[in-house]
Amino acid sequence: MLFRMGYDLERFVGYVNEGLLCCVCRDVLERPLQAPCEHAYCSSCISSWLLHHHSCPEDRLPLDVSALKPLYRYMRNDLSRLQIRCVNAGQGCEVVCSLESMHTHEDECDFAFISCSNTGCPVQVERRGLEAHLSECSFRSRECPNGCGHTLHSIDQSQHNCVAELRTEVEMLRAEMLCKVEEVRREMESRLDSQRRHMVQKESQLKNEVEELKGQLSRVMCDMRALLGAERLRRQELTEAELEKRELLELLRNLQPTRSQRPAEQPARDQLQEDLHVESTRYQQREASVHASSLSLHSASHAAGPPPSPQLGEGVRKGSTRSLTLDCIKRKSREVTVI
């Protein structure tokens, strides 16, 4: 099997060393590799050979791909200094250069065939004639001369209808806009639903808080009414205590001993004065207690606490007891006066 992968020997100018020829294709080495037996090959040639054989194509010694290595440096230098004609010599290029710089020249050669840059054009022309071809290429594009803004190919210019093209473009824009509007509408509906659910939850929470505040306000009003009733009772007790105090003071003034009084009446009057003094002291203590209770009641009203109902009953009982004691003292005073 014969492989033609290297550089064509006829392209070279001057003598080419036999050691720079591929042992497979017999052309000048291209991307060379070397076997342990020192035979050299083109990399593509030896790779294709070893797919079907496992030996050197020159001496038939066993050979594997892993055993291949780069060409000796001095052989690479000799290879790069070889003079070669341009691949486009058949089109008229007369350039002869070293193998090392051959690829650089061919990439810029004016005689090389290249494809037309206009989309859809299948023509290949020489690089030097590309500009002339582009000026008359049927696939060249330019803007519509009627001002519709479309880019036209020369072959499509006769079939171009500005109104139809613009109508099509408007329809496409309209369809695209409708799609965007629909997307925005769905997004807004989703946001509104989310906000609506949030507002419903917030409304329910506020209703519960309002009901709780109403219950608290009702309890506070009940406590305030109870406190006001207790305050009225305490004020009434304080007024009664003041009146009884005045009566007791009047009795004390009336029972003061005079020179005209008999000695026999003195012990009874002394006992009665002592009782009045004790009772007056008790009334003063009771008045102070009622005043302190009134202050504590005001403090309790600010704290919205329930009134101390047992104390109210106690105050009533003490008031009735005080009235009985006062009546007894008055009776004794009358008896002493009579005597």
VEXNU-572959 format. One record per residue (C-alpha): x, y, z. Coordinates in nm, 2 decimals, padded with zeros to 4 digits. Example, Ala and Ser with C-alpha at 12.3 -4.5 7.8 and 13.67 -1.06 7.14 Angstrom:
R;X;Y;Z
R;01.23;-00.45;00.78
R;01.37;-00.11;00.71
END
This chain:
R;X;Y;Z
R;00.00;00.00;00.00
R;00.14;00.34;-00.11
R;00.07;00.66;00.09
R;00.13;01.00;-00.05
R;00.14;01.23;00.25
R;00.48;01.42;00.23
R;00.59;01.72;00.02
R;00.61;01.64;-00.35
R;00.98;01.59;-00.44
R;00.93;01.77;-00.78
R;00.85;02.10;-00.59
R;01.21;02.13;-00.45
R;01.49;02.31;-00.62
R;01.83;02.15;-00.60
R;01.95;01.82;-00.44
R;01.75;01.66;-00.16
R;01.93;01.41;00.07
R;01.80;01.06;00.06
R;01.77;01.06;00.44
R;01.51;01.34;00.42
R;01.27;01.12;00.23
R;00.98;00.93;00.39
R;01.03;00.55;00.39
R;00.66;00.50;00.32
R;00.55;00.77;00.06
R;00.91;00.84;-00.07
R;00.84;01.21;-00.07
R;01.01;01.48;00.15
R;00.92;01.44;00.52
R;00.63;01.64;00.65
R;00.61;01.65;01.04
R;00.87;01.38;01.06
R;00.90;01.10;01.32
R;01.19;00.86;01.37
R;01.19;00.49;01.47
R;01.45;00.32;01.70
R;01.60;00.18;01.38
R;01.67;00.54;01.27
R;01.43;00.53;00.97
R;01.22;00.85;00.93
R;00.86;00.88;00.82
R;00.59;01.14;00.78
R;00.37;01.14;01.10
R;00.05;01.07;00.90
R;00.22;00.80;00.69
R;00.36;00.60;00.98
R;00.03;00.63;01.18
R;-00.17;00.49;00.88
R;00.09;00.22;00.83
R;00.09;00.10;01.19
R;-00.29;00.06;01.18
R;-00.24;-00.25;00.96
R;00.12;-00.35;01.04
R;00.34;-00.38;01.35
R;00.68;-00.35;01.19
R;00.91;-00.09;01.02
R;00.81;-00.05;00.65
R;01.18;-00.04;00.56
R;01.35;-00.32;00.75
R;01.04;-00.51;00.89
R;01.17;-00.48;01.25
R;00.90;-00.48;01.52
R;00.77;-00.12;01.57
R;00.50;00.04;01.79
R;00.36;00.40;01.80
R;00.50;00.45;02.15
R;00.85;00.39;02.02
R;00.84;00.68;01.77
R;01.03;01.00;01.86
R;01.12;01.34;01.69
R;01.37;01.36;01.42
R;01.74;01.44;01.51
R;01.79;01.82;01.53
R;02.06;01.83;01.25
R;01.82;01.65;01.02
R;01.54;01.90;01.11
R;01.77;02.18;01.03
R;01.86;02.03;00.69
R;01.50;01.98;00.62
R;01.40;02.34;00.70
R;01.67;02.48;00.47
R;01.54;02.30;00.16
R;01.42;02.53;-00.12
R;01.07;02.47;-00.24
R;00.84;02.62;-00.50
R;00.50;02.77;-00.40
R;00.21;02.53;-00.42
R;00.04;02.78;-00.65
R;00.32;02.77;-00.91
R;00.07;02.62;-01.16
R;-00.14;02.95;-01.13
R;00.17;03.16;-01.20
R;00.34;03.21;-00.87
R;00.72;03.21;-00.91
R;00.82;03.23;-00.55
R;01.08;02.99;-00.42
R;01.15;02.99;-00.05
R;01.28;02.77;00.23
R;01.06;02.49;00.36
R;01.05;02.66;00.70
R;00.88;02.98;00.56
R;00.67;02.81;00.30
R;00.35;02.80;00.51
R;00.38;03.18;00.58
R;00.40;03.26;00.21
R;00.12;03.03;00.11
R;-00.12;03.19;00.36
R;-00.06;03.53;00.18
R;00.00;03.41;-00.18
R;-00.19;03.62;-00.43
R;-00.23;03.32;-00.65
R;-00.40;03.11;-00.39
R;-00.77;03.03;-00.44
R;-01.00;03.15;-00.16
R;-01.38;03.14;-00.12
R;-01.59;03.45;-00.18
R;-01.68;03.63;00.15
R;-02.04;03.69;00.05
R;-02.29;03.46;00.22
R;-02.42;03.19;-00.02
R;-02.17;03.25;-00.29
R;-02.00;02.92;-00.39
R;-01.73;03.08;-00.61
R;-01.36;03.05;-00.53
R;-01.12;03.30;-00.68
R;-00.76;03.39;-00.66
R;-00.68;03.63;-00.37
R;-00.56;03.89;-00.62
R;-00.89;03.89;-00.80
R;-01.11;03.89;-00.49
R;-01.19;04.26;-00.50
R;-01.30;04.25;-00.87
R;-01.52;03.95;-00.80
R;-01.69;04.12;-00.49
R;-01.78;04.43;-00.70
R;-01.98;04.21;-00.94
R;-02.08;03.91;-00.72
R;-02.45;03.82;-00.75
R;-02.45;03.75;-00.37
R;-02.32;04.09;-00.27
R;-02.56;04.27;-00.03
R;-02.65;04.64;00.00
R;-02.92;04.85;00.16
R;-03.25;04.89;-00.02
R;-03.25;05.20;-00.24
R;-03.61;05.27;-00.15
R;-03.53;05.34;00.21
R;-03.70;05.05;00.38
R;-03.38;04.97;00.57
R;-03.35;04.60;00.45
R;-03.02;04.46;00.32
R;-03.07;04.30;-00.02
R;-02.86;04.05;-00.23
R;-02.83;04.14;-00.59
R;-03.02;03.84;-00.71
R;-03.31;03.92;-00.47
R;-03.34;04.29;-00.56
R;-03.59;04.23;-00.84
R;-03.82;04.03;-00.61
R;-03.80;04.27;-00.32
R;-04.12;04.44;-00.20
R;-04.07;04.70;00.06
R;-04.43;04.71;00.18
R;-04.45;04.33;00.21
R;-04.12;04.32;00.40
R;-04.22;04.60;00.63
R;-04.56;04.44;00.69
R;-04.39;04.11;00.78
R;-04.14;04.28;01.01
R;-04.43;04.47;01.18
R;-04.62;04.14;01.23
R;-04.32;03.98;01.38
R;-04.26;04.27;01.62
R;-04.63;04.27;01.71
R;-04.62;03.90;01.79
R;-04.31;03.95;01.99
R;-04.47;04.24;02.18
R;-04.78;04.04;02.25
R;-04.57;03.76;02.40
R;-04.39;04.00;02.62
R;-04.72;04.17;02.73
R;-04.86;03.82;02.82
R;-04.55;03.74;03.02
R;-04.58;04.07;03.21
R;-04.95;04.02;03.27
R;-04.89;03.67;03.42
R;-04.61;03.80;03.63
R;-04.83;04.09;03.76
R;-05.12;03.85;03.83
R;-04.88;03.63;04.03
R;-04.76;03.93;04.23
R;-05.11;04.05;04.30
R;-05.22;03.71;04.42
R;-04.93;03.69;04.65
R;-05.00;04.04;04.78
R;-05.37;03.96;04.82
R;-05.29;03.65;05.03
R;-05.06;03.86;05.24
R;-05.32;04.12;05.30
R;-05.58;03.86;05.40
R;-05.34;03.71;05.65
R;-05.26;04.06;05.78
R;-05.63;04.15;05.81
R;-05.71;03.83;06.01
R;-05.42;03.91;06.24
R;-05.54;04.27;06.30
R;-05.89;04.14;06.37
R;-05.76;03.91;06.64
R;-05.56;04.18;06.79
R;-05.86;04.42;06.80
R;-06.08;04.15;06.96
R;-05.81;04.10;07.22
R;-05.78;04.47;07.29
R;-06.16;04.50;07.33
R;-06.16;04.22;07.59
R;-05.88;04.40;07.78
R;-06.07;04.73;07.76
R;-06.38;04.56;07.90
R;-06.19;04.41;08.19
R;-06.03;04.75;08.26
R;-06.37;04.93;08.26
R;-06.51;04.67;08.51
R;-06.21;04.72;08.74
R;-06.25;05.10;08.71
R;-06.62;05.08;08.81
R;-06.54;04.87;09.11
R;-06.26;05.11;09.21
R;-06.49;05.41;09.18
R;-06.75;05.24;09.41
R;-06.48;05.16;09.67
R;-06.36;05.52;09.65
R;-06.72;05.65;09.72
R;-06.75;05.42;10.02
R;-06.42;05.53;10.16
R;-06.50;05.90;10.12
R;-06.83;05.84;10.30
R;-06.65;05.67;10.59
R;-06.40;05.96;10.60
R;-06.69;06.21;10.63
R;-06.86;06.02;10.90
R;-06.53;05.99;11.09
R;-06.48;06.37;11.07
R;-06.83;06.43;11.21
R;-06.78;06.19;11.50
R;-06.44;06.35;11.57
R;-06.61;06.69;11.60
R;-06.87;06.55;11.83
R;-06.61;06.39;12.05
R;-06.41;06.72;12.07
R;-06.73;06.90;12.16
R;-06.79;06.65;12.44
R;-06.44;06.69;12.57
R;-06.48;07.07;12.59
R;-06.81;07.03;12.77
R;-06.65;06.78;13.02
R;-06.36;07.01;13.13
R;-06.38;07.05;13.52
R;-06.47;07.39;13.67
R;-06.44;07.52;14.02
R;-06.81;07.51;14.09
R;-06.83;07.13;14.02
R;-06.85;06.90;14.33
R;-06.56;06.67;14.42
R;-06.79;06.37;14.41
R;-06.84;06.42;14.04
R;-06.47;06.43;13.97
R;-06.40;06.05;13.94
R;-06.68;05.99;13.70
R;-06.58;06.29;13.48
R;-06.21;06.17;13.49
R;-06.32;05.83;13.38
R;-06.53;05.97;13.10
R;-06.25;06.20;12.99
R;-06.02;05.91;12.98
R;-06.26;05.71;12.76
R;-06.31;06.01;12.54
R;-05.94;06.05;12.50
R;-05.89;05.69;12.41
R;-06.18;05.70;12.17
R;-06.04;06.02;12.01
R;-05.70;05.86;11.97
R;-05.87;05.56;11.80
R;-06.06;05.79;11.57
R;-05.74;05.97;11.47
R;-05.58;05.64;11.39
R;-05.88;05.53;11.20
R;-05.87;05.86;11.00
R;-05.51;05.80;10.91
R;-05.58;05.45;10.81
R;-05.87;05.56;10.59
R;-05.65;05.83;10.43
R;-05.38;05.57;10.36
R;-05.63;05.33;10.21
R;-05.76;05.61;09.99
R;-05.40;05.67;09.86
R;-05.35;05.30;09.79
R;-05.69;05.29;09.61
R;-05.57;05.57;09.38
R;-05.25;05.38;09.31
R;-05.45;05.06;09.24
R;-05.68;05.25;09.00
R;-05.37;05.35;08.79
R;-05.26;04.98;08.78
R;-05.62;04.88;08.68
R;-05.63;04.62;08.96
R;-05.95;04.49;09.12
R;-06.07;04.67;09.44
R;-06.00;04.50;09.78
R;-06.36;04.40;09.86
R;-06.28;04.24;10.20
R;-06.15;04.58;10.33
R;-06.48;04.74;10.23
R;-06.68;04.51;10.45
R;-06.43;04.56;10.73
R;-06.47;04.94;10.70
R;-06.85;04.90;10.72
R;-06.82;04.68;11.03
R;-06.57;04.92;11.19
R;-06.80;05.22;11.11
R;-07.10;05.05;11.28
R;-06.88;04.96;11.58
R;-06.76;05.32;11.60
R;-07.12;05.45;11.60
R;-07.21;05.22;11.89
R;-06.91;05.33;12.09
R;-06.99;05.69;12.03
R;-07.35;05.64;12.14
R;-07.23;05.48;12.47
R;-07.00;05.77;12.54
R;-07.29;06.02;12.48
R;-07.51;05.83;12.72
R;-07.24;05.83;12.99
R;-07.19;06.20;12.92
R;-07.56;06.27;12.98
R;-07.55;06.06;13.29
R;-07.26;06.26;13.43
R;-07.43;06.58;13.34
R;-07.75;06.48;13.52
R;-07.56;06.38;13.83
END
